[in-house]
Amino acid sequence: MGGYETRSYTKETAVLVALITQEQSEQKVVEYLDELAFLSETLGVEVAKSFTQRLEKPDTRSFVGKGKLEEIKTYITAEEITTIIFDDDLTPSQLRNLEKELKVKIYDRSLLILDIFLQRAQTAQAKTQVELARSTYLLPRLTRMWTHLERQRGGTSTRGGAGEKEIETDRRAIRNTITVLKKRLEKIEKQNAVQRKSRHNVVRVALVGYTNVGKSTIMRLLTKADVLAEDKLFATVDSTVRKVVFENIPFLLSDTVGFIRKLPTHLIESFKSTLAEVVEADVLLHVVDVSHPYFEDQMKTVDETLADIGVKDKPTILVFNKIDQFNHIDPELAEEMEEPPLTLEELKNTYIAKGANTSVFISAVEKKNIEEFRSVLMEKVKKRHFTIFPNYLKDSYY
């Protein structure tokens, strides 16, 4: 894909930048910056400081105002900061202007997530999907990428026509790359569709949820298989499918990429084939980190993403995980809340737990309420299984 794709994942230092607007309160921005810091650490970038500014809308030229930009510039110069990460996506002109003014590497949220996916993808399908998403993202931003190339080549100045020719050459190259990647992905998708078709007589269950809620830990618990489970965002990029047998009834359990707010559109489009495991599932296990102070917002993000891929009405079990970490009284947070926070027991009795979906509260790490979880899951699996095999006799399966 050319020189602009090669990245080294050495330790970098960065500052984070976010805006407080009518749509994003200061409290929300603090939460978003915490998540952005976690994303940065996942990529191996050390966060030194966060900057926020109140604006009605982002500055069209530099995202932040002139005074805040000068403040950021003074700090990164004094502290020798190498990277700036913005919590929202930047336009190509904003990227170009910011890089010219600050003379450091500029990330926006989408590029950060794309680079994490690029780093963590393992299978040919996942790698192709991420490369396609990243190439599509970079196409309108090649002027910016060309300035990176100039610095990599020792700071040689390329002005006027030569630079424009190089940019146009890069643009043609990346378009060709996109064409090749689409064809490669189409071939992989056809192979995977054949594999999925062969499973149509087996109940399929898919784990979905916000990133880092414990899906892989639950996968490992139910399958007793060696599945990667880390306290990192996007520990799993590739979908993993395992066969499980409970009470002599088999089903397939799949773990998929975690969702996150503002997931890059190109990434969702590219990953629709991986999310086919979700689309074709008979039952969804929506895993929620109930210990997170804003777990309801995370649930909303997942529900919106599921709606985007057309699966919001599937039979679903809400799995409220991490009850061992549930802290119903956070003094700082409680002061900002209009009503006192709920206890875990109160939460179980709210509309969330008694809504349209079945709910269960567990701790996958501490193995709390796992038998109840299995019982609830098997009730859904059996219902679907006996629909597929109405004359099924349990004792004759083996």
C-alpha positions in Angstrom: 0.0 0.0 0.0 3.0 2.3 -0.1 5.1 4.1 2.5 2.1 5.8 4.3 0.9 2.4 5.6 4.0 1.4 7.5 3.8 2.2 11.2 6.0 1.5 14.1 4.4 0.9 17.5 7.1 2.4 19.7 6.1 4.4 22.8 4.9 7.8 21.9 3.7 10.7 24.1 0.5 12.4 23.3 -2.0 15.1 24.4 -5.7 14.6 24.0 -8.1 17.3 22.7 -11.9 17.4 23.0 -14.7 20.0 22.8 -17.4 20.8 25.3 -20.5 21.6 23.3 -24.3 21.7 23.6 -24.3 18.0 22.5 -21.4 17.1 24.8 -21.5 18.2 28.4 -18.4 18.6 30.5 -19.2 15.4 32.4 -19.6 13.5 29.1 -16.3 14.9 27.8 -14.5 13.7 30.8 -15.8 10.2 30.2 -15.0 10.3 26.5 -11.4 11.5 27.3 -11.0 8.6 29.7 -12.0 6.2 26.9 -9.7 8.0 24.4 -6.8 7.6 26.9 -7.6 3.9 27.1 -7.6 3.7 23.3 -4.3 5.5 23.2 -2.7 3.2 25.7 -4.0 0.2 23.7 -2.0 1.5 20.8 1.0 2.0 23.0 0.8 5.8 23.3 1.4 7.4 26.6 -1.0 10.3 27.4 0.7 13.3 29.1 -2.2 15.8 29.3 -5.8 16.5 28.1 -7.1 19.8 26.7 -10.7 20.8 26.5 -12.5 23.9 25.2 -16.1 25.2 25.2 -17.3 25.9 21.7 -20.6 25.9 20.0 -19.1 23.9 17.1 -15.6 23.0 16.0 -13.5 25.7 14.4 -13.6 25.0 10.6 -9.9 25.7 10.3 -8.3 24.1 13.3 -11.0 22.4 15.4 -10.1 24.4 18.5 -10.0 28.2 18.7 -6.9 30.2 18.0 -6.0 30.8 21.7 -6.4 27.2 22.7 -4.3 26.1 19.7 -1.5 28.4 20.9 -1.8 27.0 24.4 -1.5 23.4 23.0 1.5 24.5 20.9 3.3 26.0 23.8 2.8 22.9 25.9 3.8 20.3 23.3 6.9 22.3 22.4 8.0 22.6 26.1 7.3 18.9 26.8 8.5 17.6 23.5 5.2 15.9 22.8 5.2 13.8 19.6 1.4 13.2 19.0 -1.9 15.0 19.4 -5.1 13.0 19.4 -8.5 14.5 18.8 -11.7 12.8 20.2 -13.7 13.7 17.0 -12.9 13.2 13.4 -11.1 16.0 11.6 -11.7 17.2 8.1 -8.8 16.9 5.6 -8.3 20.7 5.8 -8.3 20.7 9.6 -5.7 17.9 9.6 -3.5 19.8 7.1 -3.7 23.1 9.0 -3.1 21.5 12.4 -0.1 19.5 11.2 1.4 22.6 9.5 0.9 24.7 12.6 1.9 22.1 15.3 4.5 20.1 13.3 3.7 16.8 15.1 1.7 13.7 14.3 -2.0 14.3 14.3 -4.6 11.6 15.0 -8.3 11.9 15.1 -10.5 9.3 16.7 -11.2 7.2 13.5 -7.5 6.9 12.6 -6.6 5.9 16.1 -9.2 3.1 16.1 -8.2 2.0 12.6 -4.6 1.7 13.7 -5.5 -0.3 16.7 -7.5 -2.7 14.5 -4.6 -2.9 12.1 -2.3 -3.8 15.0 -4.6 -6.5 16.4 -6.1 -8.2 13.4 -5.0 -11.8 13.0 -6.8 -13.5 10.2 -6.6 -12.7 6.5 -10.2 -11.5 6.5 -9.8 -9.1 9.4 -6.5 -7.7 8.0 -8.2 -7.2 4.6 -11.2 -5.5 6.2 -9.1 -3.1 8.2 -6.7 -2.3 5.3 -9.8 -1.5 3.2 -11.3 0.7 5.8 -8.0 2.5 6.4 -7.4 3.0 2.7 -10.9 4.5 2.2 -10.3 6.8 5.2 -6.9 8.0 3.9 -7.9 8.7 0.3 -9.2 12.2 0.9 -6.3 12.9 3.3 -3.3 12.2 1.0 -2.0 15.8 1.2 -1.6 15.2 4.9 0.0 11.8 4.4 2.4 13.4 1.9 3.8 15.7 4.6 4.5 12.6 6.8 6.4 11.2 3.8 8.5 14.3 3.5 9.6 14.1 7.1 10.3 10.4 6.8 12.6 11.2 3.8 14.7 13.6 5.9 12.8 16.8 5.5 13.5 17.4 1.9 11.2 20.1 0.5 9.1 19.2 -2.5 7.2 22.2 -3.8 4.8 22.9 -6.6 4.4 20.4 -9.4 6.6 17.7 -8.0 4.6 17.5 -4.8 1.3 17.6 -6.7 2.5 14.8 -9.0 3.5 12.6 -6.0 0.1 13.2 -4.4 -1.8 12.2 -7.5 0.4 9.2 -7.9 -0.4 8.2 -4.3 -4.1 8.8 -5.0 -4.0 6.5 -8.0 -2.1 3.9 -6.0 -4.5 3.9 -3.1 -7.5 3.6 -5.4 -5.9 0.6 -7.0 -5.3 -0.8 -3.6 -9.0 -0.3 -2.6 -10.0 -2.2 -5.8 -7.7 -5.1 -5.0 -8.8 -5.3 -1.3 -12.5 -5.3 -2.3 -11.9 -8.2 -4.6 -9.9 -10.1 -2.0 -12.5 -9.5 0.6 -15.3 -10.6 -1.7 -13.5 -13.9 -2.3 -13.0 -14.4 1.4 -16.7 -13.6 2.2 -17.9 -16.1 -0.4 -15.8 -18.8 1.3 -17.1 -17.8 4.7 -20.7 -17.8 3.5 -20.3 -21.4 2.4 -19.0 -22.3 5.8 -21.8 -20.5 7.6 -24.4 -22.2 5.3 -23.1 -25.6 6.5 -24.1 -24.6 10.0 -27.7 -23.9 9.3 -28.9 -26.9 11.2 -27.2 -25.8 14.4 -28.4 -23.2 16.8 -26.1 -20.1 16.7 -25.4 -17.8 19.6 -23.4 -14.5 19.2 -21.8 -12.4 21.9 -22.2 -8.7 21.3 -21.4 -5.7 23.4 -19.3 -2.6 23.9 -15.6 -3.1 23.8 -13.9 -4.4 27.0 -17.1 -5.6 28.7 -15.9 -9.2 29.2 -17.2 -11.0 26.1 -14.0 -13.0 25.6 -14.0 -14.0 29.3 -17.6 -15.3 28.9 -16.6 -17.1 25.7 -13.7 -18.8 27.5 -15.9 -19.7 30.5 -18.7 -21.3 28.4 -16.3 -23.1 25.9 -13.4 -23.8 28.2 -11.3 -22.8 25.2 -8.1 -20.8 25.1 -9.7 -17.5 24.0 -7.8 -14.2 24.3 -9.2 -12.0 27.1 -7.4 -8.8 28.0 -8.2 -5.6 29.8 -7.7 -3.7 26.6 -10.1 -2.1 24.1 -10.6 -4.4 21.1 -8.7 -7.4 22.5 -10.7 -9.3 19.9 -10.9 -8.1 16.3 -11.5 -11.4 14.5 -14.7 -13.3 15.1 -14.2 -16.6 16.9 -16.6 -19.5 16.7 -16.6 -22.5 19.1 -18.9 -25.5 19.5 -20.6 -25.9 22.9 -22.6 -28.8 24.2 -24.9 -28.4 27.2 -27.5 -31.1 28.2 -26.6 -33.0 25.1 -27.7 -30.1 22.9 -25.0 -28.5 20.7 -24.8 -24.9 19.6 -22.2 -22.6 18.1 -21.0 -19.6 20.1 -19.3 -16.7 18.4 -17.4 -13.8 19.8 -17.2 -10.6 17.6 -15.5 -7.3 17.7 -16.5 -4.9 20.5 -18.6 -1.9 19.5 -17.6 1.6 20.6 -19.1 5.1 20.2 -18.3 6.9 16.9 -17.0 3.7 15.4 -15.7 4.8 12.0 -18.3 4.3 9.2 -15.7 2.8 6.9 -14.9 0.2 9.6 -18.5 -0.8 10.1 -19.0 -1.2 6.3 -15.8 -3.3 6.0 -16.7 -5.4 9.0 -20.2 -6.3 8.0 -18.9 -9.7 6.8 -17.5 -10.4 10.2 -20.7 -9.2 11.8 -22.5 -11.8 9.6 -22.0 -14.1 12.6 -24.3 -11.6 14.4 -26.8 -11.2 11.6 -27.2 -15.0 11.2 -27.3 -15.8 14.9 -30.4 -17.3 16.5 -29.8 -15.7 19.9 -27.7 -12.7 20.9 -25.9 -12.3 24.3 -25.7 -8.6 24.8 -22.9 -8.3 27.4 -22.9 -5.2 29.6 -20.2 -4.0 32.0 -22.6 -3.1 34.8 -19.7 -1.6 36.8 -19.2 1.1 34.3 -20.8 4.4 35.4 -22.2 5.0 31.9 -23.1 1.5 31.0 -26.6 2.6 29.8 -24.9 4.9 27.2 -22.8 1.9 26.1 -25.9 -0.2 25.8 -27.4 2.5 23.6 -24.3 2.5 21.3 -24.6 -1.3 20.9 -28.3 -1.1 20.2 -27.8 1.6 17.6 -25.0 -0.5 15.9 -27.2 -3.6 15.9 -30.0 -1.5 14.4 -27.6 -0.4 11.7 -26.9 -4.0 10.6 -30.6 -5.0 10.9 -30.6 -7.3 13.9 -32.2 -5.2 16.7 -35.2 -7.6 17.0 -33.4 -10.9 17.5 -34.0 -12.9 20.7 -31.6 -11.3 23.1 -30.3 -12.0 26.7 -28.9 -9.0 28.5 -25.9 -10.3 30.4 -25.0 -7.7 33.1 -21.3 -8.7 33.8 -18.8 -7.6 36.4 -21.3 -7.5 39.4 -18.2 -8.1 41.6 -17.0 -4.6 40.6 -20.4 -2.9 40.9 -19.9 0.3 43.0 -23.3 1.8 43.6 -22.0 4.8 45.5 -19.3 6.9 43.8 -19.1 10.1 46.0 -17.9 12.4 43.2 -20.4 11.0 40.7 -23.2 11.0 43.2 -22.8 14.7 43.8 -23.4 15.5 40.2 -26.5 13.2 39.9 -30.0 14.5 40.3 -31.0 11.3 42.1 -28.9 8.9 44.2 -27.4 6.0 42.3 -29.1 2.6 42.4 -27.9 -0.3 44.4 -27.4 -3.6 42.4 -30.6 -5.0 43.8 -32.5 -1.9 42.8 -31.0 -2.1 39.4 -32.2 -5.6 39.0 -35.7 -4.5 39.6 -35.7 -1.5 37.2 -37.1 -1.4 33.7 -33.8 -2.4 32.3 -33.9 -5.8 34.0 -37.6 -6.2 33.4 -37.7 -5.0 29.8 -38.4 -6.8 26.6 -35.2 -8.8 26.9 -34.3 -11.6 29.4 -31.7 -10.3 31.9 -29.1 -12.1 34.0 -26.5 -10.6 36.4 -23.1 -12.4 36.6 -19.4 -12.1 37.3 -17.6 -14.1 34.6 -14.2 -13.6 36.4 -15.6 -14.6 39.9 -17.9 -17.2 38.3 -21.0 -15.8 40.1 -24.5 -16.7 39.0 -23.0 -18.8 36.1 -25.5 -21.6 36.6 -28.4 -19.2 36.3 -26.8 -17.7 33.2 -26.4 -21.2 31.6 -30.0 -22.0 32.5 -31.4 -18.8 30.9 -29.2 -19.4 27.8 -30.2 -23.0 27.4 -33.9 -22.1 27.6 -33.4 -19.9 24.5 -31.2 -22.5 22.8 -33.6 -25.3 23.4 -36.5 -23.3 22.0 -34.7 -22.7 18.8 -33.2 -26.2 18.7 -36.6 -27.9 18.9 -37.9 -25.6 16.2 -35.1 -27.0 13.9 -35.6 -30.6 15.1 -39.2 -31.0 16.2 -38.9 -34.7 16.5 -35.6 -34.6 18.4 -35.2 -37.1 21.2 -32.5 -36.0 23.7 -31.4 -39.5 24.5 -30.9 -40.4 20.9 -28.6 -37.6 20.0 -25.5 -39.7 20.6 
